[in-house]
Amino acid sequence: MSENWSLPSLKDAKQRRRTEVQFIRKEFELDETYRELGKHRRYIIHTYGCQANERDSETIAGLLEAMGFTSTQHDEKADIILLNTCTIRENAVNKVYGQIGNLKQLKQRNPELLIGICGCMTQEEVVVNKILETYHQVDLIFGTHNIHRLPELVHQTMFTKERTVEVFSKEGDIIENLPAHRFGNYKAWINIMYGCDKFCTYCIVPFTRGKERSRLMEDILSEVNEVLEDGYQEITLLGQNVNAYGKDLKMDDGFADLLEAVALSGIPRIRFTTSHPWDFSEKMFNVIAKYDNIMPFIHLPLQSGNNDILKLMGRRYTIEEYTEIFMKLKSLIPNCSFSTDIIVGFPNESDEQFNDTLKAMDLFQFDNAYTFIFSAREGTPAAKMEDSISMETKKERLRILNDKARHYAYQNNLAYQDKVVKVLVDGLSKKDKSVYSGYTETQKLVNFTGDNIVEGEIIEVKITEPKSYFLLGKAL
């Protein structure tokens, strides 16, 4: 094992000290050593997981292009392949291992190919050890806290011809002004904070992303104005728990104040994700309801409909408190749509406890539900819990829950029959080049036909046929 490697430490990642967050705000300037490193070379990034990873990949792409690399859509044509990974569930991890395995033949055919792994998976000790022991085709491993050091890391790997491993297990800093290559032309992701301090017992994110730390409002608003000037129609404010924004900066109503300031910028559409039921404030309710450009769609993770399971999960709210928040939002924003996350098969979940989740589904009737079987993540408290529930039972519960989720998704979509909705045009459908696609204000996917359609415009579409998870329509 190299003396120069910096390996992840779960023990260090769990720490929450009173150390002040460092704001590094100087203008980005690439050292001359790295400016032509990518000349005549191509890169590809495979991104797994959440929107935070998508945004990280945009920064990674910006750094690579600053170094002279150009993008390609094909692994076979790439000189550097990076996998930006997710570790929230075992399935996500296995997908990455499969992809790394697939790249072995490419590496054998082209020994100069540089293969790198980054993102949340690399923040786990067990993952890095497995990659180092099993996947010898991997040249570079770096984490979520040192993306800004990518030029140095790529240079080191290319010229030493040795593996480079640099993963910091720390609470994290805020690094501004890094270049970015945004993957969309009309929708932009904007980070407002990083990390999480909730420590839900099943979740690895507080260990992989560090402590909650908010960007300064002036830096966020500057980025909002940049994308507005560039013609973007929609922004999504990102954070592991957006409504905790500003708490670390001693702001009383940080997210509500930020949301209002962003709304006043005039950008046509504003979304945010993810919100935690625990951190909603009265001012947040009012701001969301007040501004037409804050979209009437909220992702509000439930996770379970049973209070005992919620307590074991460390969610810090009861089903009664969740219900109060949900109903208040629904009354203030009558046309609001809701999505949620639900875990089935949490250790020792009884039939009665699962039935409470089904009752919650009947009460809330979500427009969309992201449902998962509990996946034990090493190092989390839930991974140590004894579990008496068989996988067969868990799969059956997931099937029952998904049937109910599909039913309510369709029932909600039926209300759109013959309605005229505003759709931000994403472009031609990937499956049918005679059909366009885009999203309504309530985050409903619409596949529609029409003439003289322009990508990036917000147009009116009449809904002709609702489906369970999308709508069909015709542009007016």
MARROSE-5241 format. One record per residue (C-alpha): residue in three letters; y, z, x. Coordinates in steps of 0.05 Angstrom, whole numbers, padded with zeros to 5 digits, always signed. Layout:
! MARROSE-5241
ALAYZX;...
This chain:
! MARROSE-5241
MET+00000+00000+00000;SER+00067-00021+00029;GLU+00114+00033+00053;ASN+00173-00007+00025;TRP+00147-00009-00046;SER+00182+00032-00100;LEU+00129+00050-00152;PRO+00140+00077-00222;SER+00131+00151-00237;LEU+00117+00176-00307;LYS+00139+00246-00287;ASP+00207+00221-00264;ALA+00215+00176-00325;LYS+00207+00237-00371;GLN+00266+00273-00339;ARG+00332+00283-00377;ARG+00383+00314-00331;ARG+00458+00324-00339;THR+00472+00271-00288;GLU+00530+00227-00309;VAL+00516+00155-00323;GLN+00546+00108-00271;PHE+00587+00051-00300;ILE+00586-00007-00251;ARG+00639-00055-00277;LYS+00659-00097-00217;GLU+00658-00173-00225;PHE+00592-00206-00208;GLU+00593-00241-00141;LEU+00530-00270-00111;ASP+00520-00261-00037;GLU+00521-00327+00002;THR+00450-00313+00026;TYR+00424-00325-00045;ARG+00470-00380-00071;GLU+00425-00439-00056;LEU+00359-00403-00056;GLY+00338-00440-00119;LYS+00364-00508-00101;HIS+00314-00562-00123;ARG+00271-00506-00153;ARG+00255-00492-00225;TYR+00241-00428-00265;ILE+00209-00408-00330;ILE+00212-00340-00365;HIS+00160-00318-00416;THR+00188-00262-00459;TYR+00147-00213-00499;GLY+00169-00159-00547;CYS+00235-00139-00577;GLN+00306-00167-00577;ALA+00324-00121-00519;ASN+00274-00161-00477;GLU+00303-00226-00502;ARG+00372-00203-00480;ASP+00344-00182-00412;SER+00313-00250-00404;GLU+00381-00282-00416;THR+00409-00241-00359;ILE+00349-00258-00314;ALA+00361-00332-00330;GLY+00435-00324-00313;LEU+00419-00293-00246;LEU+00368-00347-00229;GLU+00416-00403-00247;ALA+00470-00370-00205;MET+00420-00377-00148;GLY+00413-00451-00161;PHE+00348-00452-00201;THR+00343-00497-00262;SER+00299-00483-00322;THR+00235-00517-00343;GLN+00192-00510-00405;HIS+00127-00521-00368;ASP+00090-00472-00322;GLU+00062-00531-00282;LYS+00132-00553-00262;ALA+00158-00484-00244;ASP+00170-00455-00175;ILE+00180-00386-00203;ILE+00147-00358-00266;LEU+00170-00291-00293;LEU+00136-00252-00349;ASN+00184-00203-00383;THR+00136-00155-00416;CYS+00129-00106-00473;THR+00085-00044-00474;ILE+00098-00017-00544;ARG+00026-00032-00566;GLU-00040-00048-00533;ASN-00041-00118-00562;ALA+00024-00135-00528;VAL-00003-00110-00461;ASN-00068-00150-00468;LYS-00029-00214-00482;VAL+00007-00206-00416;TYR-00057-00192-00377;GLY-00086-00255-00408;GLN-00026-00296-00388;ILE-00028-00269-00316;GLY-00101-00289-00313;ASN-00084-00359-00337;LEU-00034-00367-00280;LYS-00086-00356-00226;GLN-00106-00430-00224;LEU-00034-00452-00218;LYS-00025-00405-00159;GLN-00088-00433-00126;ARG-00062-00504-00133;ASN+00008-00484-00110;PRO+00008-00425-00062;GLU+00085-00429-00058;LEU+00091-00413-00132;LEU+00124-00345-00142;ILE+00096-00304-00200;GLY+00135-00242-00222;ILE+00124-00188-00275;CYS+00181-00147-00303;GLY+00201-00109-00366;CYS+00172-00047-00399;MET+00100-00056-00375;THR+00120-00050-00303;GLN+00152+00018-00316;GLU+00082+00047-00326;GLU+00042+00073-00267;VAL-00025+00053-00296;VAL-00001-00019-00307;VAL+00028-00029-00238;ASN-00035-00001-00206;LYS-00078-00049-00247;ILE-00036-00109-00229;LEU-00037-00091-00155;GLU-00112-00081-00155;THR-00134-00137-00200;TYR-00082-00193-00204;HIS-00071-00215-00132;GLN-00033-00277-00156;VAL+00027-00233-00174;ASP+00080-00234-00119;LEU+00137-00194-00150;ILE+00140-00132-00194;PHE+00206-00103-00217;GLY+00229-00058-00275;THR+00280-00050-00330;HIS+00331-00013-00286;ASN+00339-00062-00229;ILE+00346-00131-00260;HIS+00413-00137-00224;ARG+00375-00137-00158;LEU+00334-00199-00175;PRO+00368-00244-00123;GLU+00350-00196-00066;LEU+00280-00186-00093;VAL+00266-00261-00099;HIS+00294-00274-00030;GLN+00252-00218+00000;THR+00189-00244-00033;MET+00201-00317-00013;PHE+00215-00304+00059;THR+00168-00247+00077;LYS+00110-00281+00040;GLU+00090-00210+00020;ARG+00087-00175-00047;THR+00151-00141-00070;VAL+00147-00080-00116;GLU+00211-00045-00137;VAL+00209-00004-00201;PHE+00258+00054-00211;SER+00238+00111-00256;LYS+00305+00140-00273;GLU+00351+00155-00331;GLY+00391+00092-00319;ASP+00461+00066-00307;ILE+00506+00015-00341;ILE+00517-00049-00302;GLU+00569-00096-00331;ASN+00590-00168-00317;LEU+00522-00196-00298;PRO+00515-00271-00312;ALA+00475-00292-00373;HIS+00446-00357-00399;ARG+00444-00346-00474;PHE+00385-00380-00506;GLY+00419-00393-00573;ASN+00483-00431-00586;TYR+00504-00396-00651;LYS+00471-00328-00651;ALA+00483-00277-00595;TRP+00449-00212-00577;ILE+00497-00159-00552;ASN+00473-00094-00522;ILE+00514-00034-00543;MET+00470+00019-00512;TYR+00406+00028-00473;GLY+00348+00077-00473;CYS+00324+00129-00523;ASP+00322+00205-00526;LYS+00283+00213-00591;PHE+00215+00219-00556;CYS+00173+00202-00618;THR+00104+00226-00598;TYR+00072+00156-00601;CYS+00127+00118-00565;ILE+00131+00098-00492;VAL+00202+00070-00496;PRO+00240+00133-00473;PHE+00199+00129-00409;THR+00207+00054-00398;ARG+00281+00047-00417;GLY+00311+00114-00395;LYS+00358+00160-00431;GLU+00407+00140-00485;ARG+00469+00113-00452;SER+00525+00076-00487;ARG+00567+00019-00461;LEU+00643+00030-00465;MET+00671+00002-00529;GLU+00722-00041-00492;ASP+00666-00076-00454;ILE+00627-00089-00518;LEU+00689-00116-00554;SER+00705-00160-00495;GLU+00635-00191-00500;VAL+00644-00199-00575;ASN+00709-00237-00564;GLU+00676-00281-00511;VAL+00621-00304-00558;LEU+00671-00313-00614;GLU+00713-00359-00570;ASP+00649-00397-00551;GLY+00637-00412-00625;TYR+00582-00364-00641;GLN+00573-00350-00715;GLU+00529-00287-00712;ILE+00519-00228-00667;THR+00466-00174-00668;LEU+00485-00107-00638;LEU+00425-00081-00599;GLY+00399-00013-00581;GLN+00335+00027-00586;ASN+00374+00070-00634;VAL+00441+00038-00649;ASN+00468+00092-00695;ALA+00465+00141-00637;TYR+00517+00098-00602;GLY+00573+00139-00570;LYS+00540+00208-00574;ASP+00534+00210-00499;LEU+00608+00190-00495;LYS+00627+00250-00540;MET+00646+00204-00597;ASP+00639+00235-00667;ASP+00627+00170-00706;GLY+00615+00123-00649;PHE+00573+00070-00683;ALA+00615+00069-00746;ASP+00678+00061-00705;LEU+00646+00006-00662;LEU+00619-00030-00723;GLU+00687-00029-00756;ALA+00721-00055-00693;VAL+00670-00112-00687;ALA+00679-00129-00761;LEU+00755-00134-00750;SER+00743-00185-00694;GLY+00730-00236-00748;ILE+00661-00259-00725;PRO+00628-00288-00788;ARG+00563-00249-00786;ILE+00545-00182-00756;ARG+00476-00150-00754;PHE+00448-00090-00718;THR+00380-00063-00698;THR+00347-00014-00694;SER+00374+00044-00734;HIS+00340+00112-00737;PRO+00343+00149-00804;TRP+00362+00213-00767;ASP+00430+00188-00742;PHE+00463+00159-00804;SER+00533+00186-00819;GLU+00578+00183-00880;LYS+00626+00137-00844;MET+00569+00089-00825;PHE+00552+00082-00899;ASN+00624+00066-00916;VAL+00636+00017-00860;ILE+00573-00023-00875;ALA+00593-00027-00948;LYS+00667-00043-00933;TYR+00662-00107-00892;ASP+00635-00173-00918;ASN+00618-00198-00848;ILE+00569-00139-00837;MET+00507-00170-00865;PRO+00472-00135-00924;PHE+00407-00126-00886;ILE+00381-00062-00854;HIS+00320-00050-00813;LEU+00302+00023-00827;PRO+00236+00046-00796;LEU+00196+00091-00841;GLN+00132+00098-00799;SER+00096+00141-00850;GLY+00105+00165-00922;ASN+00076+00234-00907;ASN+00117+00292-00882;ASP+00061+00323-00840;ILE+00049+00257-00805;LEU+00124+00247-00795;LYS+00127+00316-00762;LEU+00068+00300-00716;MET+00103+00235-00699;GLY+00166+00273-00679;ARG+00208+00231-00727;ARG+00255+00289-00745;TYR+00265+00270-00818;THR+00226+00281-00882;ILE+00207+00230-00934;GLU+00259+00263-00980;GLU+00314+00253-00928;TYR+00293+00181-00916;THR+00294+00169-00991;GLU+00365+00196-00996;ILE+00390+00150-00941;PHE+00354+00089-00970;MET+00379+00100-01041;LYS+00450+00113-01017;LEU+00450+00047-00979;LYS+00421+00011-01039;SER+00474+00039-01085;LEU+00532+00023-01038;ILE+00506-00047-01021;PRO+00472-00071-01085;ASN+00447-00137-01055;CYS+00421-00105-00991;SER+00352-00123-00965;PHE+00309-00076-00923;SER+00255-00083-00872;THR+00215-00027-00840;ASP+00161-00007-00790;ILE+00098+00029-00811;ILE+00041+00057-00770;VAL-00028+00067-00801;GLY-00084+00107-00771;PHE-00042+00158-00734;PRO-00091+00210-00705;ASN-00128+00246-00760;GLU-00087+00214-00817;SER-00125+00232-00880;ASP-00135+00188-00941;GLU-00085+00230-00979;GLN-00033+00221-00924;PHE-00044+00147-00922;ASN-00037+00145-00998;ASP+00031+00177-00990;THR+00051+00117-00948;LEU+00027+00071-01004;LYS+00069+00111-01054;ALA+00129+00103-01008;MET+00118+00028-01007;ASP+00118+00029-01083;LEU+00183+00068-01083;PHE+00221+00028-01031;GLN+00192-00041-01043;PHE+00214-00068-00975;ASP+00232-00141-00967;ASN+00192-00141-00902;ALA+00147-00091-00869;TYR+00122-00094-00797;THR+00056-00057-00800;PHE+00013-00034-00742;ILE-00050+00005-00727;PHE-00033+00065-00683;SER-00038+00046-00610;ALA-00045+00103-00559;ARG+00003+00094-00500;GLU-00016+00133-00438;GLY+00032+00189-00422;THR+00055+00200-00493;PRO+00035+00264-00531;ALA+00000+00226-00586;ALA-00047+00194-00535;LYS-00076+00264-00522;MET-00089+00279-00595;GLU-00161+00280-00618;ASP-00173+00227-00671;SER-00227+00230-00724;ILE-00209+00164-00759;SER-00254+00104-00744;MET-00224+00036-00726;GLU-00259+00007-00786;THR-00221+00055-00832;LYS-00155+00039-00797;LYS-00165-00036-00805;GLU-00181-00027-00879;ARG-00118+00015-00888;LEU-00077-00039-00853;ARG-00106-00092-00900;ILE-00089-00051-00961;LEU-00018-00037-00935;ASN-00007-00110-00918;ASP-00029-00132-00987;LYS+00022-00085-01017;ALA+00076-00107-00968;ARG+00063-00181-00985;HIS+00067-00166-01059;TYR+00136-00134-01055;ALA+00161-00187-01006;TYR+00144-00240-01058;GLN+00172-00200-01116;ASN+00238-00192-01079;ASN+00240-00266-01063;LEU+00228-00285-01136;ALA+00298-00259-01150;TYR+00326-00317-01108;GLN+00298-00371-01154;ASP+00354-00422-01170;LYS+00406-00379-01134;VAL+00456-00409-01085;VAL+00456-00373-01018;LYS+00495-00380-00954;VAL+00451-00402-00896;LEU+00468-00404-00822;VAL+00433-00468-00799;ASP+00386-00457-00739;GLY+00365-00530-00736;LEU+00304-00571-00754;SER+00241-00534-00773;LYS+00191-00529-00716;LYS+00135-00550-00762;ASP+00169-00606-00802;LYS+00224-00649-00772;SER+00248-00671-00841;VAL+00263-00599-00859;TYR+00318-00552-00834;SER+00314-00477-00827;GLY+00362-00419-00825;TYR+00374-00349-00851;THR+00411-00320-00910;GLU+00459-00262-00905;THR+00401-00218-00927;GLN+00357-00244-00869;LYS+00313-00288-00913;LEU+00285-00348-00877;VAL+00301-00412-00915;ASN+00268-00480-00903;PHE+00310-00533-00937;THR+00325-00607-00941;GLY+00393-00641-00941;ASP+00437-00694-00912;ASN+00488-00690-00856;ILE+00466-00620-00837;VAL+00500-00592-00775;GLU+00468-00537-00733;GLY+00509-00474-00728;GLU+00546-00483-00793;ILE+00541-00436-00852;ILE+00525-00477-00914;GLU+00505-00467-00986;VAL+00432-00478-01005;LYS+00401-00474-01074;ILE+00334-00440-01074;THR+00280-00483-01108;GLU+00217-00443-01094;PRO+00207-00372-01068;LYS+00147-00357-01023;SER+00123-00289-00997;TYR+00159-00292-00930;PHE+00207-00350-00937;LEU+00246-00391-00987;LEU+00248-00466-01001;GLY+00313-00498-01019;LYS+00360-00557-01020;ALA+00429-00560-00988;LEU+00487-00570-01036;
